[in-house]
Amino acid sequence: MDYMYQNYPDFIGVAVHNGDPMTVAAYDAASDFSGFPSSHIDRALRDQDASTTDFENGYNARKNVKTPGKVSAVVTSNGNAVQIAATATIYTNSATEDYRMGVIITEDNVTGTTTGYNQANYYAGGGSGAMGGYESLPNPVLAANMVYNHVGRALIGGYDGQAGSIPAPVVDGQAVNYTFNYTVPSTSVKNNMTAIVVLIDNTTHEILNAHKVSLGTVSVAEIETIGLEVYPNPATDKINVTFEAKGGDYAIQLTDLQGRVVLTETHSNLSGSQNFEINTSKLTAGNYLISVSQNGGSFTKMIAIQ
């Protein structure tokens, strides 16, 4: 997963544990892995191997699959009480589809001192091939030498998502809001945690789209007051993106209505009024979503390209 995060910025991964103190029983049972280590990709490609090659093959097989919607979220918190305000924007018309939103909570930098935090290492000795250096480590790897990332900590709304979070029928262009609540346990570190908002097809159980947001403190006010403007709209060969930066790093992302990312820009150490000109001359005519995000919060507008 670390390899995928480093090489594919839009990759989102969750480590579902089994038989150790980090196990979430409901997540482990619903995932129903046939063995470990293995992976599900979008819950559509099931029981894949967990090598970097298999992860890449699965990623490439799924990255251009059309999705009927996009999800986003803003996190606010009061101490350990966290609210995740999720939005699903739907790009299809249907009276029968059962789409749902759910939230997966993950945590990085997890450690432990008991033997339960030892890492079973089936790659020891190299007979199963390379695995990021684990082929050179013993079985088990002792807890003192382990730091666990991407650990699945909670399912909010259940494995198949929250029933009723996206009421039927769904309409093209419809935006649906749902607020999820979570209390960070005293044994976890909020700033190491992430909320992954997922769009789920409850009929096929596939994850259709996802968006991750840090549980670190980002207030709604900080996002809503950036004054995002995009012009001209409709546009032809270029658009201007203006906003008021509050200090820090910002990302500008343009996606089509199938959820495919067509442009991403990152800008560091921004403060005050910003104006970025983006070349749109090579884009196919149609509607797009442009978002400006910082620290897990984002603001989005729809634009038309002629």
C-alpha positions in Angstrom: 0.0 0.0 0.0 2.8 2.4 0.7 4.2 1.7 -2.8 0.7 2.5 -4.3 0.3 5.7 -2.3 3.8 6.9 -3.4 3.2 6.1 -7.1 -0.5 6.7 -7.5 -1.7 9.8 -5.7 -5.4 8.9 -6.2 -5.1 5.4 -4.7 -7.0 4.8 -1.4 -6.2 1.7 0.6 -7.4 0.1 3.8 -5.6 -2.6 5.8 -8.2 -5.0 7.1 -6.7 -6.9 10.0 -7.4 -10.5 11.1 -6.4 -12.3 14.3 -4.7 -9.4 16.1 -5.6 -6.5 18.4 -6.3 -4.2 15.4 -9.1 -6.5 14.0 -12.5 -4.9 13.5 -14.7 -8.0 13.7 -17.5 -6.6 11.5 -15.0 -5.5 8.8 -13.1 -8.8 8.9 -16.2 -10.9 8.7 -17.9 -8.9 5.9 -14.7 -8.8 3.8 -14.5 -12.6 4.0 -10.9 -12.9 2.7 -10.0 -16.5 1.8 -6.5 -16.0 3.1 -3.9 -13.5 4.2 -2.2 -11.5 2.7 -4.7 -10.8 -0.1 -6.8 -7.9 -1.3 -10.1 -6.8 -2.7 -10.0 -4.0 -5.2 -13.2 -1.9 -5.1 -14.7 -5.1 -3.7 -15.2 -6.0 -7.4 -11.9 -7.9 -7.9 -11.9 -10.2 -4.9 -9.2 -12.3 -3.3 -6.3 -10.8 -5.4 -2.7 -11.3 -4.3 -1.1 -8.4 -2.4 2.1 -7.9 -4.3 2.9 -4.5 -5.8 2.4 -6.0 -9.3 -1.1 -7.3 -8.4 -2.0 -4.0 -6.8 -0.9 -2.2 -10.0 -2.8 -4.6 -12.2 -5.9 -4.2 -10.2 -5.6 -0.5 -10.1 -5.2 -0.3 -13.9 -8.1 -2.6 -14.5 -10.4 -0.4 -12.4 -9.2 3.1 -12.9 -11.2 3.9 -16.1 -14.4 2.1 -15.0 -17.3 4.6 -15.3 -18.8 5.7 -12.0 -22.4 7.0 -11.5 -21.3 9.5 -8.9 -18.7 11.3 -6.9 -18.3 11.8 -3.1 -16.7 14.5 -1.1 -16.7 15.5 2.6 -15.8 18.1 5.2 -14.8 17.2 8.7 -15.5 19.2 11.8 -14.6 18.2 15.4 -15.1 19.1 19.0 -12.5 17.2 21.0 -12.8 13.6 20.1 -16.3 14.0 18.7 -16.1 14.2 14.9 -18.7 15.0 12.3 -18.2 14.0 8.7 -20.5 15.9 6.4 -20.5 13.8 3.2 -21.9 14.7 -0.2 -22.7 12.4 -3.1 -23.2 14.0 -6.5 -25.0 11.6 -8.8 -24.6 11.6 -12.6 -27.4 9.2 -13.7 -31.1 8.8 -13.6 -32.6 5.7 -12.0 -35.6 4.7 -10.0 -34.2 1.4 -8.9 -30.5 1.7 -8.0 -29.6 1.2 -4.4 -26.7 3.6 -3.9 -25.4 4.3 -0.4 -22.7 6.3 1.3 -20.5 5.0 4.1 -17.4 6.0 6.0 -14.3 3.9 6.7 -12.0 5.2 9.4 -8.3 4.4 9.2 -5.3 5.2 11.3 -1.5 5.4 10.6 1.5 5.0 12.9 -0.2 2.3 15.0 2.1 0.4 17.4 1.8 -2.1 20.2 3.9 -3.9 22.7 2.1 -7.2 23.2 2.8 -10.3 21.1 -0.5 -9.7 19.3 1.2 -6.9 17.4 3.8 -9.3 16.0 3.5 -9.4 12.2 2.9 -12.9 10.7 5.3 -12.9 7.7 4.6 -15.5 5.0 7.2 -13.8 2.8 10.1 -14.8 5.1 12.9 -16.6 3.3 12.0 -15.2 -0.1 10.1 -18.2 -1.4 7.0 -16.2 -2.1 8.9 -13.4 -3.9 9.6 -9.8 -3.0 7.4 -7.9 -0.5 9.0 -4.5 0.2 11.8 -6.0 2.2 9.7 -8.4 4.3 11.2 -11.3 2.4 14.5 -10.6 4.3 12.8 -10.4 7.8 11.9 -13.3 10.1 8.5 -14.9 10.8 7.0 -13.3 12.9 8.4 -9.8 12.8 8.3 -8.7 16.4 6.0 -5.9 17.6 8.9 -3.7 18.6 9.9 -3.5 14.9 6.4 -2.9 13.5 4.5 0.3 12.7 1.1 -0.2 11.1 -0.4 2.2 8.6 -3.8 2.4 6.8 -5.3 0.3 9.7 -9.1 0.0 9.3 -10.5 1.2 12.6 -14.3 1.5 12.1 -17.1 1.2 9.6 -19.7 4.0 9.9 -22.9 3.0 8.2 -21.8 -0.6 8.0 -19.8 -2.6 5.4 -22.5 -2.0 2.7 -23.1 1.7 3.6 -25.8 3.6 5.4 -29.3 2.6 4.3 -31.2 5.7 3.1 -28.2 7.9 2.8 -29.0 8.3 -0.9 -32.8 8.0 -1.4 -34.2 6.6 -4.6 -34.9 7.6 -7.2 -31.6 9.3 -8.2 -31.5 12.1 -10.7 -28.6 13.2 -12.9 -26.9 16.2 -11.2 -28.5 15.5 -7.8 -26.4 16.3 -4.7 -27.2 14.3 -1.6 -25.9 15.2 1.9 -25.5 12.9 4.9 -23.7 13.5 8.2 -21.8 10.7 9.9 -20.7 10.9 13.5 -17.7 9.2 15.1 -16.0 9.4 18.4 -12.2 8.9 18.3 -11.2 6.4 21.0 -8.8 7.5 23.7 -6.3 4.9 22.4 -6.1 6.5 19.0 -4.5 9.7 17.7 -7.0 11.8 15.8 -4.3 13.6 13.7 -3.2 10.1 12.4 -6.7 9.2 11.3 -8.5 9.5 8.0 -12.2 9.2 7.0 -12.7 7.5 3.7 -16.2 8.3 2.3 -17.3 5.6 -0.1 -20.1 5.4 -2.7 -21.4 1.8 -2.7 -23.7 -0.1 -5.0 -25.7 -2.2 -2.5 -26.8 -4.5 -5.2 -23.3 -5.6 -6.4 -21.5 -4.5 -3.1 -18.9 -2.6 -5.3 -17.2 0.6 -4.2 -18.0 3.0 -7.0 -16.0 6.0 -5.8 -14.2 7.2 -2.7 -12.7 10.3 -1.1 -10.4 10.6 1.9 -10.4 13.4 4.5 -8.1 13.8 7.4 -9.7 13.9 10.9 -7.2 16.6 11.8 -8.9 19.9 12.6 -10.4 21.6 9.5 -13.4 23.9 10.2 -16.3 24.3 7.8 -15.7 28.1 7.9 -12.2 27.8 6.6 -13.5 26.0 3.5 -16.6 28.0 2.9 -14.9 31.4 3.0 -12.3 30.8 0.4 -14.5 32.6 -2.1 -14.0 30.2 -5.0 -14.8 31.7 -8.4 -14.4 30.0 -11.8 -14.7 32.0 -15.0 -15.6 32.2 -17.8 -18.4 29.7 -17.5 -19.0 28.3 -20.1 -15.4 28.3 -21.2 -13.5 27.3 -24.3 -9.7 27.3 -24.2 -9.1 28.4 -20.6 -10.6 29.1 -17.2 -9.5 31.3 -14.3 -9.7 29.9 -10.8 -9.7 32.5 -8.1 -9.9 32.0 -4.3 -8.7 33.5 -1.0 -6.0 31.2 0.4 -5.8 30.9 4.2 -2.1 29.8 4.2 -0.7 26.4 3.4 -0.8 24.0 0.4 -3.8 23.7 -2.0 -4.8 21.3 -4.7 -6.9 22.2 -7.8 -8.5 19.2 -9.4 -10.7 18.9 -12.5 -12.9 15.8 -13.0 -15.5 14.8 -15.6 -18.9 13.6 -14.7 -17.8 10.0 -14.7 -15.5 10.8 -11.8 -12.3 10.6 -13.9 -9.6 13.1 -13.0 -8.5 15.1 -16.0 -6.2 17.6 -14.3 -4.5 18.1 -11.0 -2.4 21.0 -9.8 -0.8 21.4 -6.4 0.4 24.8 -5.1 2.5 25.3 -1.9 2.6 28.0 0.7 -0.4 30.1 -0.6 -1.8 33.0 1.3 -4.1 35.8 0.2 -5.8 36.3 -3.2 -5.0 33.7 -5.8 -5.7 33.5 -9.5 -4.7 30.5 -11.6 -5.2 30.2 -15.3 -5.9 26.6 -16.5 -5.7 25.5 -20.2 -8.9 23.7 -21.1 -8.4 23.7 -24.9 -7.8 19.9 -25.1 -10.8 18.9 -23.1 -13.9 17.3 -24.7 -16.9 19.6 -24.6 -19.2 18.9 -21.6 -19.6 19.5 -17.9 -16.9 19.2 -15.4 -16.4 19.6 -11.6 -13.5 21.7 -10.4 -12.5 21.6 -6.7 -10.0 23.4 -4.6 -9.0 21.5 -1.5 -6.7 21.9 1.6 -6.1 19.6 4.5 -9.0 17.3 3.7 -11.7 20.0 3.1 -12.8 21.0 -0.4 -15.0 23.4 -2.3 -16.4 22.4 -5.7 -18.1 24.2 -8.6 -19.5 22.8 -11.9 -18.3 24.3 -15.2 -19.2 23.8 -18.8 -16.6 23.4 -21.6 -17.8 24.3 -25.1 
